[in-house]
Amino acid sequence: MNPLHRLFASLRLPLLLCLSVTGVVARMATGQENAPHESAEASEQRLRPIAVSSDGKHFVYDGTEEPFVVWGVNYDHDRDGQLLDEYWMEHWDTVEQDFREIKALGANCVRIHLQLGKFMDQPDRPNDRALQQLAKLLHLAEDVGLYLDITGLACYHKKNIPPWYDSLSAQDRWNVQALFCESIAKTCHESPAVFCYDLMNEPILPGKEPATEWLGGELGGKFFVQRLSLDLDGRTRQELAGQWIRQMTGAIKRHDDHHLVTVGVIPWVFVFGGGKPLLHSPEVGDELDFVAVHFYPESGKLDRAVESLLAYEVGKPIVVEEMFPMKCSPDELIEFVRRSSKHVDGWISFYWGATADELTESPQSGLAGAITAKWLKEFENESQRIRGAGGSTIDEPESN
């Protein structure tokens, strides 16, 4: 396996899109260190709750019509591929530094990924220590001034999946998932740092024939795609998906009925070149507050990517919850952001704990590192325009 392929395998990307990638792939990073530290009290005053506008189509600061635009990064694993909830207790100083680097990069939101096996000791018993660490992360986000997109139910590393979990029936599995959601919401409901709950990363549905595995294919030792059920069991795909969404959102709303809820999906309309969304269709996703979709535009095909986004206009805000210059250049990805801004209310890329300067200075980074460093600089530069469109929570201090 050549170095570029190894880098490719370490990325967090939608499975089917990844299988066709031939471009240069690199790890995401951030650009500046030692961002100014602010008190939690000051940050809580400026992290105002985010809501959906009165017309249902955009994000605003709650109680106003002042626009809010998401500009963030996925913070799922570190430089060595460890997932956040695998190192955040032993290496908390790294998490603190990374959050300040993310803030300095111009982001206002961080998408985190929580593994079910790290948060559920038994089907009926959440892990208190993990929940306490999540509360600690919320305080850090408040202190730094970053909103969190909290993505749950992950089964990315098989070693962390409890033996009892995969032996459950689909409904019993859903009940465990619902308790997970309820526990997360109970921990997070009072925090001003919560932007949203993302129920699950890229859930998929069974086909006409029953499946035998809960997880999709492996990518770099991780399993990012998960089935909601192994069998339709007499239901349509729409009925099954709707039942699952209602149970998970209901669990969250028992403790938190004011923060937003979504589910991040593979853009099948983009992948297959047509069709309609399922999980975010009105008959299935009525309980969801906004559309979250994962896009990796191809070089020379930006028109198709922007056109595919139109299928996800269902009268709700849209967030491109994953993007990266994987199959296009950094300049083209910025062009995609700008051209999609008529339809999109936020974009979230990736950060994996190495700054642009570190990538540039490291002899091991190579071409992939150079491309990643360029993207980080483009990301930081674009943040200034995003702030002007409503992406900043406060006025940024003038630099000396």
Secondary structure, 3 states (H helix, E strand, C coil): CCHHHHHHHHCCCCHHHHHCCCCCCCCCCECCCCCCCCCHHHHHHHCCCEEECCCCCCEEECCCCCECCEEEEECCECCCCCEHHHHCCCCHHHHHHHHHHHHHCCCCEEEEEEEHHHHEEECCEECHHHHHHHHHHHHHHHHHCCEEEEEEEECCCHHHCCCCCCCCCHHHHHHHHHHHHHHHHHHHCCCCCEEEEEEEECEECCCCCCCCCCECCCECCECCCEECCCCCCCCCHHHHHHHHHHHHHHHHHCCCCCCEEEEEECCHHHHHCCCCCCCCCCCCCCCCCCEEEECCCECCCHHHHHHHHHHHCCCCCEEEEECCCCECCHHHHHHHHHHHCCCCCEEEEECCCCEHHHHHHCCCCHHHHHHHHHHHHHHHHHHHHHHHHHHCCCCCCCCC
